[in-house]
């Protein structure tokens, strides 16, 4: 007979997996609410994401009916991609790509670049390391802006996490909450 001892205490990896699962579920619930409010108000949304690599659009498009509120989304990882879509190069040069001003310009630009959008979201920042192409980057500092009508809500997020995925999860949660705040006013 073999005796196996079991320690039922969760390991660090299990704790991390549980946390990621809870954040994923929270983000899906927020995304459902965003899609529902957008549908009820007959609004469309588009995103211009850099450091999140399309994660916000990913959550929104996981919700049934997302095609009724989103026609497109843009991942603009390089400065040149942001500029090509219409973010003014002088904003990036003056304030840097990692700034409140650039996030706002991204949110404004996506409203013009999208096939159809009433709500624009811009996200830029440095996730877990200094960007060798942008020396003023601060790891974990993310800039988020949401524009709807003549209003802009913007946030500067400071997130300390080891893994990029964890940072992105938190940024998406903040973005979804900010979208809900501006479209529910």
N, C-alpha and C positions, 0 to 999 in steps of 0.2 A: 504494500500500500504506500502510495506517494503522498506526502503531506506538502501542500502548497500554502505558504503564508501569503496573505494578501493585505496590503496596506491600501485602504480605500481612499486615502488622501489624494486629491488630484495633483498631478505633476504640473510643473510650470507650463509645459506644452499644452496640457489639457486645459489649464486656466486660460491660456492665450486663445485656444480654439473656441472655448466657451464665450470669451469676450468678443471675438470676431463674429461668431454666430449671432450674438445679441445685437451687435452693431449692424450687421447685415439685415436682420429682421426689423430693427428700428428704421433703417433707411428705406426698406421696402414699404413699411407702413406709411412713412412720410411721403414717399413717392406716390403711393395710392391716393393720399390726400391731395397732393399737388395736382395729379391728373384729374381727380374728381372736381376740384375747384376750377381748374382751367376749363374743363368740359362744361361745367354748369354756367360759366361766364362766357363761353364761346371764345376763349383766348388760345393763342398759340405761343409756344416757347421755343427758343433756340439758345444754344450754348456755344461759347468759345472757351475751350479748356486748354490749358497748357500742362501744368504739373499733374493734374488728375487724369490726363490721357483719355478723356471721354467717359470717365467713371460716372459722372452725373447723368449724362445721356443714357448710359447703360442702365442705371436704376430706373429712370423714367420709362425707357422702352421695354422694361420687364413687366410693365403694368398693362393689362388688357385695356384697349382704347387709347393707347399712347399715340397711335397714328392720327387720332382726331385732334391732338394738341401739339404735335411736333412733326414738322416737315423735314428738318435737317439739324445738324449739329456739326461743330468744327473742332478738330484737335489741331492746335497751332503750337507745336512744341518749340519750333525755332522762331526767333525774332522776325526773320524774313517772312515766315508764313503769316504772322500777325499783320505785318506791314502790307503784304500782298492782298490780304482781305480788307484792308482799309484802316487799321490802327495807325494813327499818325506817327511817323518815325521820330518827329521832334518830341513827342510825349515820351517815347522810350529813351531817347537821347538825354532829355532834360531830367527825367525822374527815375529812369532805369526801368527795365522790364519787370522788376520786382518792386511794384509800387501800387499804391491805392489808385493813382491817376491812370496807370496802364490797365488795371482791372476795370475801371469805369469806362475807359476808351474801348476796351474789348466788349463790354456789355452794350455800349452804344453802337459799335461797329456791327455786331452780330445782328442787330435789329435791321440794319441797312443791307447786310449781305445775305440774310436768310430769304428763302422763298416766301415765307410768311411767318412773322413773329410779332407778338405784342409785348412779350417779356423777353428780355435779353440778359444772359448771365455771362460774366467774365471771371475766370479763375487763373491766377498766375502765382508763382512762388517757387521756393526751393524746398524740396521734401526732406532729404536726409543728408545732403552733403553740399558743400560749396560748389557752385557752378563754375567750371573753369573758363567759360565764355562770358560770364557776368560776375565780376569780382566782388560786387557789393551784396551778393546773395547771402542770406542767413538761413542755414538749415532749420527747417521747421516753421519758417515764417511764410504764410500764405495770405494772398490778397484776393478778396471775393467781392464782386459787385453785382447787383441785380437792378436792372432798370425796367420800370413799367410806367407808362404815360410820362409825366414830367418828374417822376420821383426816382431817386437812386438810393438804395440801401447798400452800404459797403461795410465790410468787416476786415480787420487784420487779425488773423488767427496765428497763434503760436502753439504748435503741437510738438510735443516731445515723445517720439516713438521710435523704436528701433527699425521697424520694417516699413517700407514704402506703402504697402497695402494698408497698414493700420492708419497711417496718416491720411491716405486717400479716403478711407471709410469715414473718418472724423470730418474731413472737409466736405464730403458729400452730405453728411448729416446736417452740417451748418448751412450749406447751400440750400438744401431742401427746406429747412426751417425759415431761412431768410426769404425764399420765394413765397412760402405760405404767408409770411408776415406782410409782404408788400402787396400781394394780390387779394388779401383778405381785408385790407384797410378800407 
